[in-house]
Amino acid sequence: MATSMKRVGIVGARGHTGAELIRLVAAHPALELAYVSSRELDGQRVDAHVAEYRGELRYTAPAPAGLPALDADIVVLALPNGKASECVDAFDAAGKQPVIVDLSADYRFDPRWYYGLPELTRAKWRGETRISNPGCYATAIQLSIAPLKDVLAAPPVCFGVSGYSGAGTTPSDKNNPEKLRDNLMPYSLTGHMHEKEASRHLGIPVEFMPHVAPHFRGLTVTTNLYLSRPYKREDVQALYQRAYAGEKLVRVLDEAPWVSRIAGQHHAELGGFAMSADGKRVVVVATLDNLLKGAATQAMQNINRAIGIDEYTSIPVDR
């Protein structure tokens, strides 16, 4: 365990994921908040918005050029896509090298950054200080496909449904409860960022069709996997159980998991394993909380690894 507290700065802390990160840091024995930035909440007390935080800290709104002077050991960028580089460039220009964890898609295709999906990329860890956190859908997709990716006969086809918290806090049709009521809203049906991301990191083409539903948090991905030879259901399930044996944040079930049961949970669930009659197609269902294992929890796994302590510190693994 670290002998001194590490200071964490969160940039873009107004959003849902920012609040979850604050909760995880507040529960952490080796971390303390250095600052949390939000233009909309500038000047307001953090504990007025996140009850789990105990302290006097207030939201601030520093410009990117001012971040290096705040002396955080770890900086989490929880900004919209396209906004991270200005902050990263500021640290480079100042000669500061904190651990930077970027939650956007900006560095997920940059080979100079470590792609932090621990259950699949832990062996590639080389002590990097620049970490790109995977997307929520991309996490579920990759966990669903990875155990079988070497025996596929065709690109996997993934149908995804997410709660509207995944659309962020900026108002849009995709997070408008009135427009989502009794509705399922398709969007980006080809070329979604997480389709490209999963394809890149799995090393195989993936097809993905996302939708937004009226619930707030949690996502489900149902994936068709076409196999190069016949398999028995028990053999497929055993492959997944072996692949994720010992992983505290991935649970392999017999039945298909329900998205209603994953809200507020820090792990992902995989199950279903429905086989076609010829044994050459299997359907796998994955669920996770898009704000937790799909974002904040995974960021905390990466932070813990970066500071050299147990990967699951402050993460409730038994809930």
Secondary structure, DSSP 8 states (H G I E B T S, - for coil): --SS-EEEEEESTTSHHHHHHHHHHHT-TTEEEEEEE-STTTTSBGGGT-TT--S--B-B---GGGSGGG--SEEEE---TT-HHHHHHHHHHHT---EEEE-SSTTTT-TTSEE--HHHHGGG----SEEE---HHHHHHHHHHGGGGGGBSS--EEEEEE-GGGG-SS--GGG-HHHHTT--EE---SS-HHHHHHHHHHTS--EEEEEE-SSSS-EEEEEEEEBSS---HHHHHHHHHHHTTT-TTEEE-SS---GGGTTT-SSEEEEEEEE-TTSSEEEEEEEE-TTIIIIIHHHHHHHHHHTTS-TTTT-----
